[in-house]
Amino acid sequence: MKSGLLLLTALPLLAQSSLYVVAGAAKEYVVGAKLAASGLFRQTPTNTWEHLGYTVPFMFGLDYDPNDPSIVYMAAGNGLIRGANGGKDWTLVTGSDITELRDLVVTPTAIYIAHSRGIRVSKDRGKTWTELSGKLRRKFTEALRVDRTNPSVLLAGGEEGVFRSEDGGQTWKPSGAGSYQIAHLEQSPHDPATWLAATQGGGVYISRDGGKTFESPSEAPGVGRNLYDVAFDPTNPNRMAVGGWGPGVTVSEDGGKTWAARNVGLPRPDVSAIIFDPAHSGRIYASVHEEAIFVSDDVGKSWKPSGMEGRVGNRMKFIPGGSK
Amino acid sequence: MKRIIFLILAGFPLAAPPVAAQTPPPFEARKLAMIDAYAHYPGPGDAGFGQIAARLWKHEDPSWCSQKLEQLLAAGPSGDMFWMYPVTAIAHLDQGQLTPSARKALRSAWKTYMPYRGDTENHFLLYYTSLYLMSQLYPNEPGSTWYTGKSSEENLEEARQWIEGWVKLTTTRGQGEYDSPHYMGVYLLPLSYLSAWAKDPAMKKRATMMLDYLIADYAPENLDGLYVGAHARVYEDQLVEKWKGVSSDFGYLWFGVGRPMPFPNNYTLYYAVASGYEPPEVLKRIATDRTKPYTHLERKRTRNRWRFNDDLHGPVYKTTYVRKEYAVSSDQGGILQPIQEHSWDVTWSVPDPRGIHNTLFFTHPFSSVHELQTYFVFGPDSAIEGVVRSKKTYDSPDKILGGSPYEKIFQDEDTLLALYSIPPGARFPHINGFFSKDIGEILEDPSGWIFLRGGASTYIACRPLQPYSWKPIAGGGKRLFSPYLNNGVIVQVAAVSEFQNLEAFATAIRRLPLEVRLDPVPSVRMRSLRGRQLEFTWGQSPSINTRAVNYEKWPLFGGPFLDAAVDSEKLVIRHANMRRALDFRNLISTDSGQ
């Protein structure tokens, strides 16, 4: 019931949303080198890309403030960045004590960040932070999500699989894929008990019990390769996808039972980020490594380039509010 | 006064420095020569920010400086912290010389450009030193005027916290990017900035003491100005031609030893135009006194290990043996740093090191995603590809640079044992030995030893534990290639003056009792040329005269010249009865003796 309410409020907002991507033009980049426009981009109504804020080389996560969607947050090498005015006006929120942020979640009452040495939460929009990874043996955290139906439930992915906390990060229990590094986690917008985890080497892992346990499906895509992203289609409860290096874009239309590669038309099957369009059923975007972002209107059966040439999109997100 | 000194300097052009045997010009003259190299850069083109900084320091041609600065800024800042530090120097050297327009353009760039903070400690130190000093220069300005979105005071406080934290970490657990012949410069120049320009007396004092600390780190490990191994990070050209780098500029600047680069590295320039700190006499003596052989110990730490380790930093145990003819230096082996680690070498003295490869070392060529993911946060697939774009040989089986988890090293004085246990299935199941083009004599003895002469002063005995072949090296010399999983090399060094000739040295080496086992892991028991009984088995603690080496008691610095205990935040620097004591906890520096 609680999740249903959230869904009802979220979908109309997302129907009037813009696609944002955090991406780097890091093909020839080493620290100190000149860098082409990199960082935060927003797709315009004419399907071009608008670069927002500064050029920065490393940015891996983004989210928005549900209380004010014009405020975008970015997980960057320099720290947590708050981008007001639709992502244009930046402030570095964190200080010198953490670096290389990997992921983030913004809820109405808290900001959670995953970084190179753990997980932190701020309940005052970044003024003060509390470390949550104290009970984790290995701190490096690549993926982080908060259960939208219960903000005390956190899922974190690091170098030893997925961990779940039921007390806001005070304690953690392993919940699967323990032999693998986790690259990303997502919760189904339809069924809050269903989660996907992208792993390095182990393929996709699925949880059907709210993240308490993760298991590898019998036909798991990406085994022996590295996945970087997972996505649910907000318009179709049975449709989900993974993106990875080798598997490219692989889609399931039966809730994760069977999977099919959908790479015809992509220049290479090396995909770093994927997302379904909440306003166009069947439309999916994929960032192909150092090539471009590609778009498909038939769930990956055919693709066409959609800009961002030469860049690596690390994460994509639809954020409420049209382009201005 | 500065102009008078400059005129005197005309007799000491940097490009043709006096030979080492002659008395070098005094420190101030050496410093001015380095600054003049930039101020009067002969072209082609100009020397960019460095030339502006040098001319501002000399109070020369401020209109050119303003015009050039605006031109460079208009082109769009880039370079992250490597852009921040030159611009910060220019802002502090301005002192009313720049036009208001140029000064405004400089200040505005700190709003319009967001530098990346980087992923190494030198990046952070450059970044936060620059941010500290710029925020200090423009106090009471709101976040809307800085790229950080934070006020001057918030920037200053964040930077202060990081800098103080780094000083504490370094003076308790050792430096992370230790003893790098190149990257030493990017620690020295920010400290020189803070020493010169920090208004907070505590920060100024701390930075000045850290200059003593880092110069003391170099002084006992230089041989005629060359920074001897092991190094956290080194580039391949300086790995074999040890003269070719930043350390040569600093050795010459501080102590008048060795030979500077034909055109000084800009790290040295910015060091010079800030505090231009001249080391105290006690450090000069340590850097140049090679009358008695000595063993110098250091404890350092690994770079940040983000993954696969319980502790962020691991210990590095360094041993360096130095005498006037040569130096032998090592760490304990393993992956202590990514990509550019250099774990051991022998360096012999030569009259003029330019173009000379006066070194010998072995390594196991190792590269892996696991290594890169330990020290970097990036994903697995583009990791090696990305590194190879800038570090060309990282993934090559022929490489001679980099650490290996399969290499374990033990050194006692000038005897060194490097053992290798490479697991089956390893991508590169062999070891590489670097034999320089400049080795004087070489004798492959039926006993299994290789005897050679390094320069005019040094004999080296080298005993590969498995059969080998030779392969050419581009640029000269040859590579010993030994394709066995359990392997190793024994190296014993001596001065030419200790023996009548190479054959006499060889005879002495052949007589040394030696037992070698290769299975299940390599193991060596031997008597060294210095009469010590050494035992070392791969993966186990070594022993000297049956007593196990106790790494738990390894000092931060230990030897005849430096003393510092782990976690002490103190360093005692001494030569004969001359002494300087640094106490970072209380920010006190105390001198005694003469």
Interface residues (C-beta under 8 A of the other chain):
Chain A: A26 E28 V30 V31 G32 A33 K34 L35 G53 Y54 T55 V56 P57 F58 G77 N78 G79 R82 D89 W90 T91 L92 G95 S96 D97 T99 E100 R102 S116 R117 R137 R138 F140 E159 Q181 A183 Q200 N226 Y228 W245 D270 H289 V312
Chain B: S78 G79 D80 M81 F82 Y113 M114 Y116 R117 G118 D119 T120 H123 F124 Y128 G143 Y147 T148 G149 K150 E158 A159 Q161 W162 G165 N304 W306 R307 F308 D310 L312 Q373 V377 G379 P380 D381 S382 G386 R389 S390
